[in-house]
Amino acid sequence: MTDVQIVRGELQPWTDTHPTGGPALLALLDDLLPTASNALIAGPHSTEVIELVAARCAAVSVLFRSVTDAQELRAPENVTVITGALDGLSGEFDVVIAADGLDRVLGADSPALNWPQRAALLTGLAAPDALLVVGVENEFALTGLYDRRPVDERHGDDEWRPLHDDPDRPTSPSQVRDALGADRLYASYIAAGEVHTLLDVDAAAATRPGRPGARLAVNGLAAAATHTPLLAPVSDGADAAARAGLLAAVAPGWLAVRGAEGAAHTAYADGLLVDFDVDQWMVNGNRVPDTESVETLLFRLAAAEDVPGFRAFAARLGAWANPDGVILLDDLFPDGDDFVRGFSVVDLADETPELLAAAYHRLRDRLVRAHRRHPWPPWMTESDDLVATWLGMSGVDATFEVLARGREIADLVAEPAVAEPDLRTLLADAETARVRAKELAGKVFGLERTLRFRDQSLRTREQQIRTVRDDLRGLRRSPAMRLHEITRKVAKIRDPRKFAGAVKRRLRKS
């Protein structure tokens, strides 16, 4: 068990779930952290964060408010574990890390400090030229606005001294900058403590729907919303915010950096180091133009019911398609007459038609799932006919094998299934099901009416046959029919004399 120093305000029994960490945060800290004599990590952070700071600093103090969390930490030798509240700590540090924010740094004995007071305590522990990294939660985030749970069910173990309704808490990028004197500010997208994406707020504010910066933000929002029951898809609101230049204002939170001397990138996401320069993005050294994605352009053509335009763009795409990787149309950007892939590449070589088929399967799935407007009839979207049509526009023979393999590849790169679909999607799906049920009911009614007509026709024919049979039976019993039978039998007699003699003999005997 780790030796723990106790200061005023410790909590026990208690544990803070989902400590802050993740690859994006580690990549940023790796760029920013200097070689320093001492550092403070305030609040629950992952072991990886603590080890990274310990590798750069001679002495590290880690502050937990939970005694249990402090005792369970397995830290390097140069790490001192302290349990208690921020207001019980003293000293001066060259590096201060509070990426988890200021919500979970006070204990039961602490005064009810508001956000500025907590920030003052934290910055007071930093040396004049110290590196300061502070997380700030955003109550105006799309994930919060679209959360369909009641307010009292949205927050967990950070509610001991809640800041969510603190009127003095900064609630915009400019307010956070002013409050902390930040040199750099990132929109932060966190899922269960894991920082999925960090995007410079200026780049986020400047981007527009369908562009690489917006894709980074939307992917981060989707990750942050994974475990949240939503009223509507966050991607819809993200597109609207991007059009208004407010994408940075609706992020789940921000990460403020002050006093950093090291180089930092525009964005960090999924192992990617991303920089923006004028009209292009550099993704791990590869150039990506700052243009709208192929998916965005195709969706716009479909919404405008511009089939000729869609066909022309599909033909251009088919002429370019090559087997260097799966074509994700939302991650493919026009570059003059060429196309450039963005952030995601799955290597499946030598399957050119199948890759394009997979791209169109995925496009169809996203078109239908989002209930987007398009000019094609429903029966095409419910089968592979629409994908086959698009492949034909691209000059690809849509054989059964190509369509089947394309479906398999599309399933490999499909987004993970959402545990709990958003309410708008559920309502839209229910309306679609209602319309479909109505259409099927109409077909059933038509079939039932046809069956009734045929049943009535069969009954009429059956009655006619019975009438004919009754007429035949009556005819057989009539005198004319009996005379006819006798005449027919008499006509068969070959020797009339013998017949007359036989009749006489029978009469005598009788």
RODO-2510 file (C-alpha; in nm, 4 decimals, decimal comma):
residues 510
     n   res          X          Y          Z
     1     m     0,0000     0,0000     0,0000
     2     t     0,1264     0,3485    -0,0897
     3     d     0,2346     0,5829     0,1922
     4     v    -0,0074     0,8736     0,1964
     5     q     0,0256     1,2201     0,3466
     6     i    -0,2994     1,3625     0,4761
     7     v    -0,3988     1,7262     0,4687
     8     r    -0,7275     1,8880     0,5680
     9     g    -1,0419     1,7842     0,3773
    10     e    -0,9852     1,4169     0,2922
    11     l    -1,2862     1,1969     0,2054
    12     q    -1,3366     0,8388     0,3240
    13     p    -1,5050     0,6137     0,2279
    14     w    -1,5104     0,7680    -0,1173
    15     t    -1,3775     0,7155    -0,4657
    16     d    -1,3663     0,9392    -0,7714
    17     t    -1,4521     0,7392    -1,0812
    18     h    -1,3137     0,7977    -1,4316
    19     p    -0,9865     0,9796    -1,3572
    20     t    -0,8798     1,2025    -1,6460
    21     g    -0,6306     1,0640    -1,8968
    22     g    -0,6252     0,9295    -2,2488
    23     p    -0,3874     0,9367    -2,5484
    24     a    -0,4749     1,2912    -2,6570
    25     l    -0,3959     1,4383    -2,3138
    26     l    -0,0745     1,2358    -2,2887
    27     a     0,0363     1,3567    -2,6327
    28     l    -0,0250     1,7204    -2,5382
    29     l     0,1579     1,6869    -2,2053
    30     d     0,4445     1,5122    -2,3810
    31     d     0,4833     1,8248    -2,5971
    32     l     0,4415     2,0752    -2,3138
    33     l     0,6135     1,9308    -2,0079
    34     p     0,9540     2,0816    -1,9330
    35     t     1,2272     1,9302    -1,7231
    36     a     1,1291     2,0749    -1,3851
    37     s     1,2224     2,0381    -1,0211
    38     n     0,8742     1,9848    -0,8817
    39     a     0,5176     1,9406    -1,0051
    40     l     0,1657     1,9182    -0,8660
    41     i    -0,1129     1,7019    -1,0078
    42     a    -0,4413     1,8124    -0,8499
    43     g    -0,7490     1,5946    -0,8759
    44     p    -0,8047     1,2419    -1,0110
    45     h    -0,5770     1,1650    -1,3061
    46     s    -0,4812     0,8358    -1,4684
    47     t    -0,1670     0,6483    -1,3735
    48     e    -0,0245     0,7156    -1,7211
    49     v    -0,0502     1,0917    -1,6675
    50     i     0,1201     1,0663    -1,3293
    51     e     0,4014     0,8511    -1,4710
    52     l     0,4583     1,0914    -1,7611
    53     v     0,4879     1,3910    -1,5278
    54     a     0,7126     1,1919    -1,2944
    55     a     0,9435     1,1130    -1,5852
    56     r     0,9990     1,4866    -1,6512
    57     c     1,0027     1,6271    -1,2987
    58     a     1,2357     1,5529    -1,0100
    59     a     0,9563     1,5518    -0,7512
    60     v     0,5823     1,5176    -0,8059
    61     s     0,2985     1,5723    -0,5579
    62     v    -0,0334     1,4070    -0,6421
    63     l    -0,3422     1,5363    -0,4596
    64     f    -0,6475     1,3114    -0,4177
    65     r    -0,9472     1,4035    -0,2058
    66     s    -1,0242     1,0295    -0,1704
    67     v    -0,8151     0,8325     0,0784
    68     t    -0,9048     0,5100    -0,1028
    69     d    -0,7837     0,6407    -0,4398
    70     a    -0,4627     0,7680    -0,2840
    71     q    -0,3861     0,4357    -0,1141
    72     e    -0,4530     0,2330    -0,4287
    73     l    -0,2171     0,4373    -0,6480
    74     r     0,1062     0,2603    -0,7459
    75     a     0,3326     0,5560    -0,8158
    76     p     0,7029     0,5974    -0,9049
    77     e     0,9497     0,6676    -0,6215
    78     n     0,9667     1,0431    -0,6878
    79     v     0,5898     1,0805    -0,6402
    80     t     0,4400     1,1943    -0,3108
    81     v     0,0739     1,1012    -0,2687
    82     i    -0,1374     1,3459    -0,0691
    83     t    -0,5005     1,3060     0,0267
    84     g    -0,7154     1,6005     0,1180
    85     a    -0,8603     1,9178    -0,0302
    86     l    -0,6933     2,1826    -0,2409
    87     d    -0,7488     2,4437     0,0291
    88     g    -0,5365     2,2363     0,2678
    89     l    -0,2309     2,2359     0,0411
    90     s     0,0605     2,4792     0,0375
    91     g     0,3831     2,5252    -0,1566
    92     e     0,5061     2,6473    -0,4936
    93     f     0,5401     2,4275    -0,8007
    94     d     0,7035     2,4608    -1,1428
    95     v     0,4320     2,2503    -1,3071
    96     v     0,0658     2,2419    -1,2028
    97     i    -0,1660     1,9927    -1,3752
    98     a    -0,5425     1,9999    -1,3100
    99     a    -0,6707     1,8563    -1,6369
   100     d    -0,9641     1,6994    -1,4503
   101     g    -1,0854     2,0483    -1,3609
   102     l    -1,1724     2,2051    -1,0276
   103     d    -1,4939     2,0139    -0,9486
   104     r    -1,3249     1,7290    -0,7613
   105     v    -1,0601     1,9029    -0,5498
   106     l    -1,2543     1,9926    -0,2318
   107     g    -1,3617     1,7745     0,0592
   108     a    -1,6292     1,7608     0,3264
   109     d    -1,4533     2,0122     0,5540
   110     s    -1,3821     2,2625     0,2778
   111     p    -1,5741     2,5880     0,2525
   112     a    -1,8218     2,6209    -0,0363
   113     l    -1,5763     2,7925    -0,2697
   114     n    -1,6949     2,9045    -0,6120
   115     w    -1,4961     2,8488    -0,9295
   116     p    -1,2889     3,1716    -0,9222
   117     q    -1,1915     3,1029    -0,5613
   118     r    -1,0801     2,7507    -0,6455
   119     a    -0,8890     2,8801    -0,9476
   120     a    -0,7157     3,1343    -0,7250
   121     l    -0,6088     2,8569    -0,4860
   122     l    -0,4673     2,6536    -0,7742
   123     t    -0,2829     2,9375    -0,9457
   124     g    -0,1489     3,0471    -0,6074
   125     l     0,0402     2,7167    -0,5915
   126     a     0,2110     2,7830    -0,9259
   127     a     0,5474     2,9569    -0,9566
   128     p     0,5504     3,2772    -1,1653
   129     d     0,6766     3,0993    -1,4799
   130     a     0,5114     2,7646    -1,4093
   131     l     0,3354     2,5489    -1,6657
   132     l    -0,0335     2,5452    -1,5737
   133     v    -0,2829     2,3043    -1,7354
   134     v    -0,6448     2,3320    -1,6181
   135     g    -0,9615     2,1633    -1,7416
   136     v    -1,2933     2,3488    -1,7421
   137     e    -1,6288     2,1811    -1,7948
   138     n    -1,8805     2,3466    -2,0292
   139     e    -2,2447     2,3479    -1,9226
   140     f    -2,3405     2,4800    -2,2678
   141     a    -2,1973     2,1705    -2,4370
   142     l    -2,4107     1,9963    -2,6974
   143     t    -2,3817     1,6759    -2,4990
   144     g    -2,5418     1,8592    -2,2055
   145     l    -2,8035     2,0453    -2,4066
   146     y    -2,9114     1,7219    -2,5796
   147     d    -2,9029     1,5129    -2,2604
   148     r    -3,2558     1,3860    -2,2034
   149     r    -3,2030     1,2985    -1,8375
   150     p    -3,3271     1,5283    -1,5591
   151     v    -3,0673     1,7724    -1,4280
   152     d    -3,0249     1,5891    -1,0956
   153     e    -2,9252     1,2669    -1,2777
   154     r    -2,6565     1,4087    -1,5068
   155     h    -2,3625     1,4323    -1,2681
   156     g    -2,2020     1,1667    -1,0547
   157     d    -1,9364     1,1771    -0,7868
   158     d    -1,8347     1,5371    -0,8621
   159     e    -2,1489     1,6670    -0,6882
   160     w    -1,9982     1,6936    -0,3388
   161     r    -1,9400     2,0641    -0,4003
   162     p    -2,1125     2,1182    -0,7384
   163     l    -2,0034     2,3929    -0,9731
   164     h    -2,2517     2,3193    -1,2488
   165     d    -2,4809     2,6070    -1,1564
   166     d    -2,2080     2,8400    -1,0306
   167     p    -2,2878     3,1839    -1,1824
   168     d    -1,9203     3,2860    -1,1587
   169     r    -1,7895     2,9900    -1,3566
   170     p    -1,6453     3,0759    -1,7025
   171     t    -1,8807     2,9515    -1,9743
   172     s    -1,7117     3,0440    -2,3023
   173     p    -1,3628     3,0187    -2,4531
   174     s    -1,3004     3,3914    -2,4093
   175     q    -1,4079     3,3793    -2,0426
   176     v    -1,1793     3,0828    -1,9738
   177     r    -0,8874     3,2639    -2,1373
   178     d    -0,9466     3,5728    -1,9286
   179     a    -0,9997     3,3813    -1,6038
   180     l    -0,6801     3,1772    -1,6301
   181     g    -0,4657     3,4015    -1,8507
   182     a    -0,4319     3,1083    -2,0901
   183     d    -0,1744     3,1208    -2,3686
   184     r    -0,3407     2,8275    -2,5440
   185     l    -0,6911     2,6908    -2,5208
   186     y    -0,8230     2,3608    -2,6526
   187     a    -1,1757     2,2324    -2,6953
   188     s    -1,1714     1,9086    -2,4986
   189     y    -1,3806     1,6023    -2,5812
   190     i    -1,3814     1,3508    -2,2949
   191     a    -1,5527     1,0104    -2,2788
   192     a    -1,5569     0,8468    -1,9316
   193     g    -1,2380     1,0257    -1,8314
   194     e    -1,0545     0,9518    -2,1551
   195     v    -0,9641     1,2648    -2,3516
   196     h    -1,0595     1,1588    -2,7043
   197     t    -0,9785     1,4803    -2,8925
   198     l    -0,8175     1,8156    -2,8237
   199     l    -0,8792     2,0878    -3,0837
   200     d    -0,7508     2,4441    -3,0685
   201     v    -1,0518     2,6695    -3,0054
   202     d    -0,9516     2,9186    -3,2769
   203     a    -0,9304     2,6397    -3,5339
   204     a    -1,2627     2,5000    -3,4111
   205     a    -1,4291     2,8419    -3,4417
   206     a    -1,2922     2,8913    -3,7939
   207     t    -1,3919     2,5559    -3,9402
   208     r    -1,7187     2,4837    -4,1205
   209     p    -1,9372     2,1699    -4,1650
   210     g    -1,7767     1,8840    -4,3515
   211     r    -1,4237     2,0210    -4,3269
   212     p    -1,1372     1,8392    -4,1505
   213     g    -1,1593     2,0524    -3,8349
   214     a    -1,5326     1,9896    -3,8070
   215     r    -1,4734     1,6165    -3,8552
   216     l    -1,2334     1,6157    -3,5597
   217     a    -1,4896     1,7972    -3,3443
   218     v    -1,7825     1,5782    -3,4499
   219     n    -1,5821     1,2613    -3,3828
   220     g    -1,4928     1,3970    -3,0406
   221     l    -1,8555     1,4867    -2,9670
   222     a    -1,9694     1,1411    -3,0764
   223     a    -1,7192     0,9809    -2,8385
   224     a    -1,8225     1,2120    -2,5530
   225     a    -2,1908     1,1276    -2,6132
   226     t    -2,1367     0,7514    -2,6200
   227     h    -2,2768     0,6911    -2,2711
   228     t    -2,5313     0,9744    -2,2693
   229     p    -2,9016     0,9249    -2,3499
   230     l    -2,9677     1,1988    -2,6052
   231     l    -3,2634     1,3936    -2,7358
   232     a    -3,1076     1,4245    -3,0830
   233     p    -2,7833     1,3313    -3,2632
   234     v    -2,5035     1,5672    -3,1597
   235     s    -2,3809     1,5741    -3,5210
   236     d    -2,6885     1,7766    -3,6220
   237     g    -2,6180     2,0448    -3,3639
   238     a    -2,2459     2,0345    -3,4418
   239     d    -2,3111     2,1168    -3,8084
   240     a    -2,5321     2,4088    -3,7077
   241     a    -2,2718     2,5333    -3,4576
   242     a    -1,9958     2,5017    -3,7182
   243     r    -2,1957     2,7068    -3,9678
   244     a    -2,2331     2,9775    -3,7024
   245     g    -1,8638     2,9628    -3,6028
   246     l    -1,9575     2,8436    -3,2533
   247     l    -1,8139     2,4929    -3,2581
   248     a    -1,5600     2,5753    -2,9869
   249     a    -1,8367     2,7168    -2,7665
   250     v    -2,0362     2,3911    -2,7533
   251     a    -1,7510     2,1494    -2,6751
   252     p    -1,7897     1,9348    -2,3592
   253     g    -1,5100     2,1336    -2,2001
   254     w    -1,1858     2,3234    -2,2482
   255     l    -0,8250     2,2657    -2,1527
   256     a    -0,6389     2,5856    -2,0720
   257     v    -0,2588     2,6047    -2,0939
   258     r    -0,0518     2,8865    -1,9447
   259     g     0,3237     2,9349    -1,9386
   260     a     0,4051     2,6657    -2,1980
   261     e     0,7336     2,7005    -2,3819
   262     g     0,7287     2,3768    -2,5782
   263     a     0,5773     2,3323    -2,9248
   264     a     0,2149     2,2231    -2,9390
   265     h    -0,0070     2,1077    -3,2227
   266     t    -0,3453     2,2358    -3,3375
   267     a    -0,5179     1,9082    -3,2501
   268     y    -0,4552     1,5718    -3,0862
   269     a    -0,6811     1,2758    -3,1661
   270     d    -0,6474     0,8959    -3,1843
   271     g    -0,2695     0,9033    -3,2091
   272     l    -0,2788     1,1869    -3,4642
   273     l    -0,0799     1,5075    -3,4388
   274     v    -0,2616     1,7673    -3,6468
   275     d    -0,1554     2,1186    -3,7483
   276     f    -0,3468     2,3837    -3,9427
   277     d    -0,1771     2,6288    -4,1776
   278     v    -0,3838     2,8789    -4,3818
   279     d    -0,5877     2,6464    -4,6064
   280     q    -0,4534     2,3027    -4,5232
   281     w    -0,4124     2,0567    -4,2392
   282     m    -0,1008     1,8524    -4,1734
   283     v    -0,1931     1,5114    -4,0290
   284     n     0,1151     1,3270    -3,9021
   285     g     0,3088     1,5053    -4,1773
   286     n     0,0559     1,4412    -4,4558
   287     r    -0,1239     1,7328    -4,6229
   288     v    -0,5065     1,7436    -4,6138
   289     p    -0,6829     2,0360    -4,7892
   290     d    -0,9301     2,2416    -4,5874
   291     t    -1,2258     2,1563    -4,8136
   292     e    -1,5678     1,9985    -4,7613
   293     s    -1,5691     1,6205    -4,7552
   294     v    -1,6998     1,4078    -5,0408
   295     e    -1,9848     1,2863    -4,8187
   296     t    -2,0947     1,6433    -4,7433
   297     l    -2,0979     1,7312    -5,1137
   298     l    -2,2896     1,4146    -5,2095
   299     f    -2,5455     1,4695    -4,9331
   300     r    -2,5979     1,8256    -5,0582
   301     l    -2,6525     1,7064    -5,4159
   302     a    -2,8947     1,4391    -5,2919
   303     a    -3,0896     1,6919    -5,0815
   304     a    -3,1180     1,9197    -5,3855
   305     e    -3,2385     1,6174    -5,5903
   306     d    -2,9624     1,6986    -5,8377
   307     v    -2,9247     1,3510    -5,9856
   308     p    -2,7172     1,4681    -6,2875
   309     g    -2,4782     1,6486    -6,0523
   310     f    -2,4607     1,3435    -5,8255
   311     r    -2,3893     1,1235    -6,1281
   312     a    -2,1115     1,3522    -6,2503
   313     f    -1,9452     1,3628    -5,9068
   314     a    -1,9773     0,9841    -5,8712
   315     a    -1,8138     0,9390    -6,2120
   316     r    -1,5260     1,1602    -6,1003
   317     l    -1,4934     0,9602    -5,7789
   318     g    -1,4996     0,6297    -5,9681
   319     a    -1,2231     0,7458    -6,1992
   320     w    -1,0043     0,8321    -5,8989
   321     a    -1,0782     0,5337    -5,6722
   322     n    -0,7743     0,3168    -5,6052
   323     p    -0,6910     0,0270    -5,3698
   324     d    -0,4722     0,2120    -5,1192
   325     g    -0,7284     0,1899    -4,8420
   326     v    -1,0957     0,1907    -4,7553
   327     i    -1,2685     0,4991    -4,8906
   328     l    -1,4485     0,6718    -4,6042
   329     l    -1,6353     0,9429    -4,7887
   330     d    -1,6671     1,1589    -4,4770
   331     d    -1,2863     1,1454    -4,4517
   332     l    -1,2121     1,2082    -4,8200
   333     f    -1,1544     1,5661    -4,9364
   334     p    -1,1440     1,7100    -5,2904
   335     d    -0,8152     1,8694    -5,3858
   336     g    -0,8557     2,0259    -5,7298
   337     d    -0,9168     1,7359    -5,9675
   338     d    -0,7778     1,4917    -5,7120
   339     f    -0,8919     1,3579    -5,3739
   340     v    -0,6983     1,3298    -5,0468
   341     r    -0,7713     1,1033    -4,7534
   342     g    -0,7877     1,2628    -4,4107
   343     f    -0,7485     1,0993    -4,0707
   344     s    -0,8602     0,7372    -4,1135
   345     v    -0,7183     0,4740    -4,3469
   346     v    -0,7866     0,1004    -4,3260
   347     d    -0,5540    -0,0961    -4,5498
   348     l    -0,7279    -0,3505    -4,7738
   349     a    -0,5281    -0,3598    -5,0949
   350     d    -0,6312    -0,4907    -5,4397
   351     e    -1,0063    -0,4537    -5,3900
   352     t    -1,0832    -0,1428    -5,5948
   353     p    -1,4487    -0,2105    -5,6901
   354     e    -1,5209    -0,3607    -5,3491
   355     l    -1,3766    -0,0569    -5,1690
   356     l    -1,5972     0,1798    -5,3646
   357     a    -1,8947    -0,0493    -5,2997
   358     a    -1,8110    -0,0387    -4,9271
   359     a    -1,7963     0,3411    -4,9404
   360     y    -2,1397     0,3576    -5,1041
   361     h    -2,2871     0,1024    -4,8603
   362     r    -2,1659     0,3215    -4,5748
   363     l    -2,2975     0,6348    -4,7468
   364     r    -2,6384     0,4700    -4,7903
   365     d    -2,6414     0,3614    -4,4243
   366     r    -2,5625     0,7140    -4,3020
   367     l    -2,8121     0,8677    -4,5451
   368     v    -3,0947     0,6450    -4,4210
   369     r    -2,9976     0,6551    -4,0524
   370     a    -3,0011     1,0359    -4,0504
   371     h    -3,3302     1,0457    -4,2463
   372     r    -3,1747     1,2825    -4,4998
   373     r    -3,3634     1,4070    -4,8012
   374     h    -3,2851     1,2366    -5,1338
   375     p    -3,4514     1,1776    -5,4733
   376     w    -3,4577     0,7968    -5,4769
   377     p    -3,7686     0,5854    -5,4001
   378     p    -3,7880     0,3971    -5,0682
   379     w    -3,7635     0,0546    -5,2272
   380     m    -3,4131     0,1422    -5,3515
   381     t    -3,2867     0,2472    -5,0089
   382     e    -3,4200    -0,0735    -4,8533
   383     s    -3,2078    -0,2936    -5,0796
   384     d    -2,8740    -0,2915    -5,2600
   385     d    -3,0342    -0,1294    -5,5657
   386     l    -2,9269     0,2218    -5,4588
   387     v    -2,5654     0,1129    -5,4053
   388     a    -2,5717    -0,0657    -5,7411
   389     t    -2,7028     0,2533    -5,9032
   390     w    -2,4260     0,4638    -5,7508
   391     l    -2,1633     0,2108    -5,8586
   392     g    -2,3024     0,2294    -6,2113
   393     m    -2,2644     0,6083    -6,1990
   394     s    -1,8981     0,5532    -6,1027
   395     g    -1,8429     0,3140    -6,3917
   396     v    -1,8277    -0,0012    -6,1795
   397     d    -2,0107    -0,3220    -6,2689
   398     a    -2,2240    -0,3915    -5,9596
   399     t    -2,2066    -0,7711    -5,9572
   400     f    -2,3436    -0,9730    -5,6688
   401     e    -1,9890    -1,0529    -5,5531
   402     v    -1,8834    -0,6852    -5,5539
   403     l    -2,1927    -0,5801    -5,3576
   404     a    -2,1532    -0,8630    -5,1041
   405     r    -1,7835    -0,7954    -5,0417
   406     g    -1,8519    -0,4219    -5,0204
   407     r    -2,1124    -0,4899    -4,7511
   408     e    -1,8591    -0,6924    -4,5514
   409     i    -1,5971    -0,4157    -4,5692
   410     a    -1,8537    -0,1487    -4,4776
   411     d    -1,9489    -0,3504    -4,1699
   412     l    -1,5812    -0,3674    -4,0684
   413     v    -1,5443     0,0122    -4,0678
   414     a    -1,8949     0,0939    -3,9429
   415     e    -1,9405     0,3076    -3,6338
   416     p    -1,9978     0,1060    -3,3142
   417     a    -2,3616     0,0454    -3,2363
   418     v    -2,5061     0,3035    -2,9998
   419     a    -2,6181     0,1501    -2,6710
   420     e    -2,9190     0,3804    -2,6464
   421     p    -3,0331     0,5670    -2,9615
   422     d    -3,1277     0,9308    -2,9293
   423     l    -3,4928     1,0263    -2,8904
   424     r    -3,5224     1,2041    -3,2262
   425     t    -3,3916     0,8986    -3,4094
   426     l    -3,6303     0,6747    -3,2192
   427     l    -3,9237     0,9010    -3,3084
   428     a    -3,8141     0,9217    -3,6725
   429     d    -3,7717     0,5450    -3,6890
   430     a    -4,1142     0,5021    -3,5299
   431     e    -4,2689     0,7369    -3,7885
   432     t    -4,0952     0,5481    -4,0674
   433     a    -4,2241     0,2226    -3,9244
   434     r    -4,5741     0,3729    -3,9004
   435     v    -4,5659     0,4805    -4,2662
   436     r    -4,4290     0,1416    -4,3647
   437     a    -4,6994    -0,0334    -4,1635
   438     k    -4,9630     0,1837    -4,3348
   439     e    -4,8235     0,0956    -4,6766
   440     l    -4,8192    -0,2726    -4,5895
   441     a    -5,1738    -0,2458    -4,4533
   442     g    -5,2791    -0,0968    -4,7888
   443     k    -5,1156    -0,3853    -4,9719
   444     v    -5,2848    -0,6345    -4,7409
   445     f    -5,6199    -0,4614    -4,7986
   446     g    -5,5702    -0,4821    -5,1752
   447     l    -5,4810    -0,8494    -5,1560
   448     e    -5,7784    -0,9210    -4,9312
   449     r    -6,0119    -0,7417    -5,1742
   450     t    -5,8703    -0,9405    -5,4656
   451     l    -5,9191    -1,2604    -5,2682
   452     r    -6,2804    -1,1620    -5,1916
   453     f    -6,3463    -1,0966    -5,5605
   454     r    -6,1957    -1,4301    -5,6553
   455     d    -6,3890    -1,6050    -5,3779
   456     q    -6,7135    -1,4494    -5,5025
   457     s    -6,6303    -1,5524    -5,8583
   458     l    -6,5620    -1,9092    -5,7463
   459     r    -6,8914    -1,9204    -5,5572
   460     t    -7,0786    -1,7932    -5,8646
   461     r    -6,9186    -2,0602    -6,0809
   462     e    -6,9918    -2,3250    -5,8217
   463     q    -7,3590    -2,2222    -5,8186
   464     q    -7,3714    -2,2341    -6,1971
   465     i    -7,2253    -2,5840    -6,1957
   466     r    -7,4787    -2,6983    -5,9361
   467     t    -7,7636    -2,5560    -6,1462
   468     v    -7,6392    -2,7377    -6,4556
   469     r    -7,6141    -3,0617    -6,2571
   470     d    -7,9717    -3,0226    -6,1260
   471     d    -8,0940    -2,9570    -6,4813
   472     l    -7,9177    -3,2684    -6,6017
   473     r    -8,0727    -3,4817    -6,3267
   474     g    -8,4191    -3,3465    -6,4103
   475     l    -8,3656    -3,4148    -6,7779
   476     r    -8,2671    -3,7773    -6,7126
   477     r    -8,5963    -3,8364    -6,5267
   478     s    -8,8203    -3,6780    -6,7922
   479     p    -9,0495    -3,8939    -7,0315
   480     a    -8,8595    -3,7672    -7,3281
   481     m    -8,5318    -3,8923    -7,1823
   482     r    -8,6928    -4,2291    -7,0991
   483     l    -8,8254    -4,2558    -7,4571
   484     h    -8,4816    -4,1633    -7,5767
   485     e    -8,3251    -4,4396    -7,3675
   486     i    -8,5760    -4,6960    -7,4978
   487     t    -8,5234    -4,5802    -7,8529
   488     r    -8,1485    -4,6025    -7,8089
   489     k    -8,1742    -4,9552    -7,6767
   490     v    -8,4146    -5,0588    -7,9559
   491     a    -8,1752    -4,9164    -8,2082
   492     k    -7,9136    -5,1621    -8,0862
   493     i    -8,1340    -5,4700    -8,1748
   494     r    -7,9804    -5,6494    -8,4750
   495     d    -8,2630    -5,9139    -8,5360
   496     p    -8,6146    -5,7753    -8,4702
   497     r    -8,7876    -6,1142    -8,5273
   498     k    -8,5842    -6,2894    -8,2593
   499     f    -8,6496    -6,0002    -8,0239
   500     a    -9,0294    -6,0183    -8,0865
   501     g    -9,0261    -6,3971    -8,0263
   502     a    -8,8392    -6,3521    -7,7002
   503     v    -9,0898    -6,0913    -7,5856
   504     k    -9,3842    -6,3240    -7,6671
   505     r    -9,2298    -6,6131    -7,4726
   506     r    -9,1759    -6,3932    -7,1688
   507     l    -9,5388    -6,2745    -7,1874
   508     r    -9,6714    -6,6348    -7,1973
   509     k    -9,4681    -6,7312    -6,8946
   510     s    -9,5974    -6,4355    -6,7031
***
